[in-house]
Amino acid sequence: LLCTTSYTAARAGRRDEALSMIEDAARAARDLPAVPPAGRLFAITPASVQLYQVGVHWALGDAGAAIRAGGQLRPEQFTTAERKGRLHTDMARAWWQWGKPEQTAQSLLAAFRVTPAEVRDRPSMRTIVEELNRAHAQSPGVRDLGRLVLADGPRAGAR
């Protein structure tokens, strides 16, 4: 609850509230196991809270803090493709916000390998790919990403 409320506050521009709640969540998660016990209704781990930290800092416009928060996260720490993909797309947003096209492309390529639809069909991700192609076509990975994501045009029913 603290994680999602913190992210919501960050998206609404309520910086102090967002940071306070995500810090509280990180403190609460500190003693949780890295792998949640089977059957747990909410599979919250320190890594899942850290992933929310990436999103909160990105939403607040602090790409450096977002990159720092996600720097130690690895896809293996997450059990679902959706969370693994989210790691990569959130890091891509932060890299893009920081003006790092190569890292942005690499993160989006990693996301595409895990959950292609999250990159191909999500308007915000497509926009980043389009902008990468327009302004940074020579950066490593950008052309490959464009071929994978933009080759068939916008998807019908994309969210």
C-alpha positions as a Markdown table, in Angstrom:
| # | Residue | x | y | z |
|---|---|---|---|---|
| 1 | Leu | 0.0 | 0.0 | 0.0 |
| 2 | Leu | 2.8 | 2.4 | 0.8 |
| 3 | Cys | 4.5 | 1.7 | -2.5 |
| 4 | Thr | 1.5 | 2.3 | -4.7 |
| 5 | Thr | 0.4 | 5.3 | -2.7 |
| 6 | Ser | 3.9 | 6.7 | -2.9 |
| 7 | Tyr | 3.9 | 6.3 | -6.7 |
| 8 | Thr | 0.5 | 7.9 | -7.0 |
| 9 | Ala | 1.7 | 10.9 | -4.9 |
| 10 | Ala | 4.8 | 11.2 | -7.0 |
| 11 | Arg | 2.7 | 11.2 | -10.2 |
| 12 | Ala | 0.5 | 14.0 | -8.6 |
| 13 | Gly | 3.6 | 16.0 | -7.9 |
| 14 | Arg | 3.4 | 15.6 | -4.1 |
| 15 | Arg | 7.1 | 15.1 | -3.6 |
| 16 | Asp | 7.4 | 15.2 | 0.2 |
| 17 | Glu | 4.5 | 12.7 | 0.6 |
| 18 | Ala | 5.9 | 10.4 | -2.0 |
| 19 | Leu | 9.4 | 10.3 | -0.6 |
| 20 | Ser | 8.2 | 9.9 | 3.0 |
| 21 | Met | 6.0 | 6.9 | 2.0 |
| 22 | Ile | 8.6 | 5.2 | -0.2 |
| 23 | Glu | 11.1 | 5.6 | 2.6 |
| 24 | Asp | 8.6 | 4.0 | 5.1 |
| 25 | Ala | 8.0 | 1.2 | 2.7 |
| 26 | Ala | 11.8 | 0.6 | 2.3 |
| 27 | Arg | 12.2 | 0.5 | 6.1 |
| 28 | Ala | 9.3 | -1.9 | 6.4 |
| 29 | Ala | 10.7 | -4.2 | 3.7 |
| 30 | Arg | 14.2 | -4.3 | 5.0 |
| 31 | Asp | 13.7 | -7.4 | 7.1 |
| 32 | Leu | 11.6 | -9.3 | 4.6 |
| 33 | Pro | 13.0 | -12.3 | 2.9 |
| 34 | Ala | 14.4 | -11.9 | -0.7 |
| 35 | Val | 12.1 | -14.6 | -1.8 |
| 36 | Pro | 8.6 | -14.5 | -0.4 |
| 37 | Pro | 7.2 | -17.8 | 1.2 |
| 38 | Ala | 5.0 | -19.8 | -1.1 |
| 39 | Gly | 1.3 | -18.9 | -0.9 |
| 40 | Arg | 1.8 | -15.4 | 0.4 |
| 41 | Leu | -1.0 | -13.2 | -0.8 |
| 42 | Phe | 1.3 | -10.2 | -1.4 |
| 43 | Ala | 4.7 | -11.2 | -2.5 |
| 44 | Ile | 6.5 | -8.0 | -1.3 |
| 45 | Thr | 10.3 | -8.2 | -1.1 |
| 46 | Pro | 13.0 | -5.6 | -0.6 |
| 47 | Ala | 13.6 | -5.8 | -4.4 |
| 48 | Ser | 9.9 | -5.1 | -5.2 |
| 49 | Val | 10.0 | -2.0 | -3.0 |
| 50 | Gln | 13.3 | -0.9 | -4.6 |
| 51 | Leu | 11.5 | -1.2 | -8.0 |
| 52 | Tyr | 8.8 | 1.1 | -6.8 |
| 53 | Gln | 11.6 | 3.5 | -5.7 |
| 54 | Val | 12.8 | 3.7 | -9.3 |
| 55 | Gly | 9.3 | 4.6 | -10.4 |
| 56 | Val | 8.7 | 7.2 | -7.6 |
| 57 | His | 12.0 | 9.0 | -8.4 |
| 58 | Trp | 11.4 | 8.9 | -12.1 |
| 59 | Ala | 7.9 | 10.3 | -11.6 |
| 60 | Leu | 9.4 | 13.1 | -9.4 |
| 61 | Gly | 11.8 | 14.0 | -12.2 |
| 62 | Asp | 14.9 | 12.7 | -10.4 |
| 63 | Ala | 16.5 | 10.4 | -12.9 |
| 64 | Gly | 19.8 | 10.1 | -11.0 |
| 65 | Ala | 18.0 | 8.8 | -7.9 |
| 66 | Ala | 15.9 | 6.5 | -10.0 |
| 67 | Ile | 19.0 | 5.0 | -11.6 |
| 68 | Arg | 20.7 | 4.7 | -8.3 |
| 69 | Ala | 17.6 | 2.9 | -6.8 |
| 70 | Gly | 17.5 | 0.5 | -9.7 |
| 71 | Gly | 21.2 | 0.0 | -10.1 |
| 72 | Gln | 21.5 | -3.2 | -8.1 |
| 73 | Leu | 18.2 | -4.7 | -9.2 |
| 74 | Arg | 18.3 | -7.8 | -11.4 |
| 75 | Pro | 15.5 | -9.5 | -13.4 |
| 76 | Glu | 16.1 | -12.8 | -11.4 |
| 77 | Gln | 14.8 | -11.0 | -8.3 |
| 78 | Phe | 11.3 | -10.9 | -9.8 |
| 79 | Thr | 9.0 | -13.9 | -10.4 |
| 80 | Thr | 6.8 | -12.6 | -13.1 |
| 81 | Ala | 7.4 | -11.4 | -16.6 |
| 82 | Glu | 5.4 | -8.3 | -15.9 |
| 83 | Arg | 7.7 | -7.3 | -13.0 |
| 84 | Lys | 10.8 | -8.1 | -15.0 |
| 85 | Gly | 9.5 | -6.1 | -17.9 |
| 86 | Arg | 8.6 | -3.3 | -15.5 |
| 87 | Leu | 12.2 | -3.2 | -14.2 |
| 88 | His | 13.5 | -2.6 | -17.7 |
| 89 | Thr | 10.8 | -0.1 | -18.8 |
| 90 | Asp | 11.2 | 1.9 | -15.5 |
| 91 | Met | 14.9 | 2.0 | -16.0 |
| 92 | Ala | 14.5 | 3.0 | -19.6 |
| 93 | Arg | 12.3 | 5.9 | -18.5 |
| 94 | Ala | 14.9 | 7.1 | -16.1 |
| 95 | Trp | 17.8 | 6.7 | -18.6 |
| 96 | Trp | 15.7 | 8.6 | -21.1 |
| 97 | Gln | 14.9 | 11.3 | -18.6 |
| 98 | Trp | 18.6 | 11.6 | -17.9 |
| 99 | Gly | 19.4 | 12.0 | -21.6 |
| 100 | Lys | 21.2 | 8.6 | -22.1 |
| 101 | Pro | 19.9 | 7.2 | -25.4 |
| 102 | Glu | 22.2 | 4.1 | -25.5 |
| 103 | Gln | 21.2 | 3.0 | -22.0 |
| 104 | Thr | 17.6 | 3.7 | -22.8 |
| 105 | Ala | 17.7 | 1.5 | -25.9 |
| 106 | Gln | 19.4 | -1.3 | -24.0 |
| 107 | Ser | 16.8 | -1.2 | -21.3 |
| 108 | Leu | 14.0 | -1.2 | -23.8 |
| 109 | Leu | 15.6 | -4.1 | -25.8 |
| 110 | Ala | 15.8 | -6.1 | -22.5 |
| 111 | Ala | 12.1 | -5.3 | -21.8 |
| 112 | Phe | 11.2 | -6.4 | -25.3 |
| 113 | Arg | 12.9 | -9.7 | -24.8 |
| 114 | Val | 10.8 | -10.3 | -21.6 |
| 115 | Thr | 7.5 | -8.7 | -22.5 |
| 116 | Pro | 7.3 | -7.5 | -26.1 |
| 117 | Ala | 3.8 | -6.0 | -25.7 |
| 118 | Glu | 5.0 | -3.7 | -22.9 |
| 119 | Val | 7.3 | -1.9 | -25.4 |
| 120 | Arg | 5.4 | -2.4 | -28.6 |
| 121 | Asp | 1.9 | -1.7 | -27.5 |
| 122 | Arg | 2.3 | 0.8 | -24.7 |
| 123 | Pro | 2.1 | 4.4 | -26.1 |
| 124 | Ser | 4.6 | 5.9 | -23.7 |
| 125 | Met | 7.2 | 3.3 | -24.6 |
| 126 | Arg | 6.5 | 3.6 | -28.3 |
| 127 | Thr | 7.0 | 7.4 | -28.0 |
| 128 | Ile | 10.4 | 6.9 | -26.5 |
| 129 | Val | 11.3 | 4.4 | -29.2 |
| 130 | Glu | 10.1 | 6.9 | -31.9 |
| 131 | Glu | 12.1 | 9.7 | -30.3 |
| 132 | Leu | 15.2 | 7.5 | -30.1 |
| 133 | Asn | 14.9 | 6.7 | -33.7 |
| 134 | Arg | 14.4 | 10.3 | -34.7 |
| 135 | Ala | 17.2 | 11.8 | -32.7 |
| 136 | His | 19.6 | 9.0 | -31.9 |
| 137 | Ala | 19.5 | 6.5 | -34.8 |
| 138 | Gln | 23.3 | 6.0 | -34.6 |
| 139 | Ser | 23.3 | 5.1 | -30.9 |
| 140 | Pro | 23.9 | 1.4 | -30.3 |
| 141 | Gly | 20.7 | -0.7 | -30.1 |
| 142 | Val | 18.4 | 2.1 | -31.4 |
| 143 | Arg | 18.0 | 0.7 | -35.0 |
| 144 | Asp | 17.4 | -2.8 | -33.7 |
| 145 | Leu | 14.8 | -1.5 | -31.3 |
| 146 | Gly | 13.1 | 0.5 | -34.0 |
| 147 | Arg | 12.9 | -2.6 | -36.2 |
| 148 | Leu | 11.3 | -4.7 | -33.5 |
| 149 | Val | 8.9 | -2.1 | -32.2 |
| 150 | Leu | 8.0 | 0.2 | -35.0 |
| 151 | Ala | 8.1 | -2.1 | -38.0 |
| 152 | Asp | 4.4 | -2.7 | -38.1 |
| 153 | Gly | 3.1 | 0.7 | -37.0 |
| 154 | Pro | 0.9 | 1.4 | -34.0 |
| 155 | Arg | -1.1 | -1.5 | -32.6 |
| 156 | Ala | -4.8 | -1.4 | -32.5 |
| 157 | Gly | -6.2 | -1.4 | -29.0 |
| 158 | Ala | -2.9 | -0.3 | -27.5 |
| 159 | Arg | -3.2 | 0.9 | -24.0 |
